[in-house]
Amino acid sequence: MTGLIADFLPALRDAARPVPDGVTDGAGRPAGRRFDVYRNNVAVSLIEAMETGFPAVARLIGSRNFRHLARGFAVAHPPRTPVMMGYGQAFPGYLAGMEALAHVPYLPDVARLELALRGSYHAADHVPLTPDALAAIPPERLEDTRLPLAPSVRLLRSDWPIVEIWAYTMRDGAPKPAGTGQDVAVLRQGFDPEPVALPAGGFAFLRALQSGAPLGRATELALQDTPDFDPGASLGLLLGHGALCQPEDLP
């Protein structure tokens, strides 16, 4: 039985493998055709999960190409858990290793962005910090105050204008991408996450806040990255999207 189990799952995932010895139908005959149907149903389910999780990537390379790619990915990276909402974490690296996709070098970062959007959507809720609450912090305490980012915030850097590429792919009427590399925050106000291109120095600032640095230290780190960094622009962006948590030590 151990050998059957060891052969069953790999054969179920990969159509190139033979039907495992010992797999029979209700009459005790080799279950070749029935096993193929079951195997195909599993493959179709995984491909559909990938199409749902990476719609921009699918549009960029076309549905037929994407389904072929997703089938190969499912064989190489089968799910490790029955919970499918996180399936595809290895997909950006898989895309980066495909020589046939070298002409779309931004594709792995688009996949990373789509993973970030999905992770943000499923993240925990929080009590947002309001502008009035921030303004009420005494000036002498401000630099030492920690402003936690919402659990739904995701950060990524790209050598490509991935916010523009994603928007052009997914939103009717969006302008054609024309920018350069972008630092991106995925922010979720309510239920729908949104990718936002960060101002200069914003990535270092948000990453420091996310790691637990107080406001003064986060500003210092951002200034080291970008000497003309404006903390007001980044704070305004976070407040406008409800992306800061109410600190526990504030009334």
C-alpha positions as CSV (number, residue, x, y, z in Angstrom):
1,M,0.0,0.0,0.0
2,T,2.9,2.4,0.7
3,G,4.1,2.0,-2.9
4,L,0.7,2.7,-4.3
5,I,0.3,5.8,-2.2
6,A,3.8,7.0,-3.2
7,D,3.0,6.6,-6.9
8,F,-0.6,7.8,-6.7
9,L,-0.1,11.5,-6.0
10,P,2.7,12.1,-8.6
11,A,0.6,10.3,-11.2
12,L,-2.4,12.3,-10.3
13,R,-0.5,15.6,-10.9
14,D,1.4,14.6,-14.1
15,A,-0.4,13.1,-17.1
16,A,2.9,11.8,-18.5
17,R,3.1,9.3,-15.6
18,P,1.5,5.9,-16.0
19,V,-1.6,4.9,-13.9
20,P,-0.2,3.3,-10.7
21,D,-0.3,-0.4,-10.4
22,G,-3.2,-1.5,-8.2
23,V,-5.6,1.3,-9.1
24,T,-8.7,-0.4,-10.3
25,D,-12.4,0.3,-11.1
26,G,-15.4,-1.1,-9.3
27,A,-15.1,-4.4,-11.3
28,G,-11.5,-4.9,-10.4
29,R,-10.2,-3.9,-13.8
30,P,-7.3,-1.4,-14.4
31,A,-8.8,2.1,-14.0
32,G,-7.0,3.8,-16.8
33,R,-9.8,5.9,-18.3
34,R,-11.4,6.7,-15.0
35,F,-8.1,7.7,-13.5
36,D,-7.4,9.9,-16.5
37,V,-10.8,11.7,-16.0
38,Y,-10.0,12.2,-12.3
39,R,-6.5,13.4,-13.1
40,N,-7.8,15.9,-15.7
41,N,-10.3,17.2,-13.2
42,V,-7.5,17.9,-10.7
43,A,-5.5,19.7,-13.4
44,V,-8.4,21.8,-14.6
45,S,-9.1,22.9,-11.0
46,L,-5.5,24.0,-10.4
47,I,-5.4,25.8,-13.7
48,E,-8.6,27.6,-12.9
49,A,-7.2,28.6,-9.5
50,M,-4.2,30.1,-11.2
51,E,-6.4,32.0,-13.7
52,T,-8.3,33.4,-10.8
53,G,-5.2,34.4,-8.9
54,F,-3.2,35.9,-11.8
55,P,-5.7,37.5,-14.2
56,A,-3.2,40.2,-15.3
57,V,-0.5,37.7,-16.2
58,A,-3.2,35.6,-18.1
59,R,-4.2,38.7,-20.1
60,L,-0.6,39.7,-20.9
61,I,0.3,36.4,-22.4
62,G,-3.1,35.2,-23.6
63,S,-5.4,32.6,-22.1
64,R,-4.1,29.6,-24.1
65,N,-0.5,30.3,-23.3
66,F,-1.4,30.9,-19.6
67,R,-3.3,27.6,-19.3
68,H,-0.3,25.7,-20.8
69,L,2.0,27.5,-18.4
70,A,-0.3,27.0,-15.4
71,R,-0.5,23.2,-16.1
72,G,3.3,23.0,-16.1
73,F,3.5,25.0,-12.9
74,A,0.9,22.7,-11.2
75,V,3.1,19.7,-12.0
76,A,6.2,21.4,-10.7
77,H,4.6,23.0,-7.7
78,P,1.6,21.1,-6.4
79,P,-0.5,22.6,-3.6
80,R,0.8,21.9,-0.1
81,T,-2.5,22.7,1.6
82,P,-6.2,22.3,0.7
83,V,-6.6,26.1,1.2
84,M,-6.2,27.4,-2.3
85,M,-6.3,31.2,-1.6
86,G,-2.5,31.2,-1.3
87,Y,-1.7,28.9,-4.1
88,G,0.9,30.2,-6.5
89,Q,3.5,31.7,-4.2
90,A,6.3,30.2,-6.3
91,F,4.8,31.5,-9.6
92,P,6.9,34.7,-10.0
93,G,10.1,32.6,-9.7
94,Y,8.7,30.0,-12.1
95,L,8.0,32.8,-14.7
96,A,11.5,34.2,-14.2
97,G,13.0,30.9,-15.1
98,M,11.1,30.5,-18.4
99,E,13.4,31.4,-21.3
100,A,10.4,31.6,-23.6
101,L,9.1,34.6,-21.6
102,A,12.3,36.6,-21.8
103,H,10.6,39.1,-24.1
104,V,8.2,40.0,-21.2
105,P,10.8,40.6,-18.4
106,Y,8.2,42.4,-16.2
107,L,5.9,39.4,-16.0
108,P,7.4,38.0,-12.8
109,D,6.9,41.4,-11.0
110,V,3.3,41.6,-12.3
111,A,2.8,38.1,-10.7
112,R,4.3,39.4,-7.5
113,L,1.9,42.3,-7.5
114,E,-1.0,40.0,-8.0
115,L,0.1,37.9,-5.0
116,A,0.4,41.1,-3.0
117,L,-3.2,42.1,-4.0
118,R,-4.5,38.7,-3.0
119,G,-2.6,38.7,0.3
120,S,-3.9,42.2,1.1
121,Y,-7.5,41.1,0.3
122,H,-7.3,38.2,2.8
123,A,-5.5,40.1,5.5
124,A,-7.0,40.9,8.9
125,D,-9.1,44.1,9.5
126,H,-7.8,46.9,11.7
127,V,-8.9,50.1,13.4
128,P,-7.5,52.9,11.2
129,L,-5.7,55.9,12.6
130,T,-7.7,59.1,11.7
131,P,-6.0,62.4,10.8
132,D,-7.5,64.0,13.9
133,A,-5.9,61.3,16.1
134,L,-2.6,61.9,14.4
135,A,-2.9,65.6,14.9
136,A,-3.7,65.2,18.6
137,I,-0.3,63.5,19.3
138,P,1.8,66.1,21.3
139,P,4.7,67.3,19.1
140,E,7.3,66.2,21.7
141,R,6.0,62.6,21.4
142,L,5.7,62.5,17.7
143,E,9.2,61.3,16.8
144,D,9.0,58.5,19.3
145,T,5.5,57.4,18.3
146,R,5.1,54.1,16.4
147,L,2.5,54.2,13.6
148,P,1.9,50.5,12.7
149,L,0.9,49.8,9.1
150,A,-2.4,47.9,8.6
151,P,-2.0,44.2,8.2
152,S,-3.3,44.5,4.7
153,V,-0.4,46.7,3.5
154,R,2.1,45.0,1.1
155,L,5.3,46.5,-0.2
156,L,7.3,45.7,-3.3
157,R,9.9,47.2,-5.6
158,S,10.2,46.7,-9.3
159,D,12.5,47.8,-12.1
160,W,9.3,48.1,-14.2
161,P,6.3,50.4,-14.0
162,I,4.2,47.5,-12.7
163,V,1.3,49.7,-11.4
164,E,0.9,51.2,-14.8
165,I,1.3,47.8,-16.5
166,W,-1.3,46.2,-14.2
167,A,-3.7,49.1,-14.6
168,Y,-3.3,49.1,-18.4
169,T,-4.0,45.4,-18.5
170,M,-6.9,45.3,-16.0
171,R,-8.7,48.7,-16.4
172,D,-10.5,50.0,-19.5
173,G,-9.2,53.3,-20.6
174,A,-6.0,53.2,-18.5
175,P,-3.1,54.9,-20.2
176,K,-0.3,52.9,-21.8
177,P,2.7,52.4,-19.4
178,A,5.4,55.0,-20.0
179,G,7.2,55.1,-16.7
180,T,10.3,53.5,-15.2
181,G,10.7,51.3,-12.1
182,Q,8.3,51.8,-9.3
183,D,8.1,51.3,-5.6
184,V,4.6,50.1,-4.8
185,A,2.3,49.8,-1.8
186,V,-0.8,47.7,-1.9
187,L,-3.3,49.5,0.3
188,R,-6.8,48.3,1.2
189,Q,-9.5,50.7,2.2
190,G,-12.6,48.7,2.9
191,F,-12.5,45.5,0.9
192,D,-10.7,46.2,-2.4
193,P,-6.9,46.4,-2.4
194,E,-5.3,48.9,-4.7
195,P,-1.7,49.2,-5.9
196,V,-0.3,52.7,-5.4
197,A,3.1,54.0,-6.7
198,L,5.0,55.5,-3.8
199,P,6.7,58.9,-3.9
200,A,10.5,59.0,-3.7
201,G,11.7,57.6,-0.3
202,G,8.3,56.3,0.5
203,F,9.3,52.6,0.3
204,A,12.1,53.0,2.9
205,F,9.7,55.0,5.1
206,L,6.9,52.5,4.9
207,R,9.2,49.5,5.3
208,A,10.6,51.1,8.5
209,L,7.1,51.7,9.9
210,Q,6.2,48.2,9.1
211,S,9.2,46.8,11.0
212,G,8.2,48.8,14.1
213,A,10.4,51.8,13.8
214,P,9.1,55.0,15.4
215,L,8.2,57.9,13.2
216,G,11.5,59.8,13.7
217,R,13.6,56.8,12.9
218,A,11.5,55.9,9.9
219,T,12.0,59.4,8.6
220,E,15.8,59.2,9.1
221,L,16.0,56.0,7.1
222,A,13.9,57.5,4.3
223,L,16.2,60.5,4.2
224,Q,19.2,58.3,3.9
225,D,17.6,56.7,0.9
226,T,16.2,59.9,-0.6
227,P,17.7,63.2,0.7
228,D,14.7,65.3,-0.3
229,F,12.2,62.9,1.1
230,D,8.9,64.5,2.2
231,P,7.3,62.5,5.1
232,G,4.1,64.5,4.7
233,A,3.3,63.1,1.3
234,S,3.7,59.5,2.5
235,L,1.7,60.0,5.7
236,G,-1.0,61.7,3.7
237,L,-1.2,58.7,1.3
238,L,-1.4,56.3,4.3
239,L,-4.1,58.3,6.1
240,G,-6.1,58.8,2.9
241,H,-6.2,55.0,2.4
242,G,-6.8,54.2,6.1
243,A,-3.6,52.3,6.0
244,L,-2.3,53.2,9.5
245,C,-3.4,51.4,12.7
246,Q,-4.5,53.3,15.8
247,P,-1.5,53.0,18.1
248,E,-2.3,51.2,21.4
249,D,-1.0,54.0,23.6
250,L,-3.2,56.7,22.0
251,P,-6.6,57.5,23.6
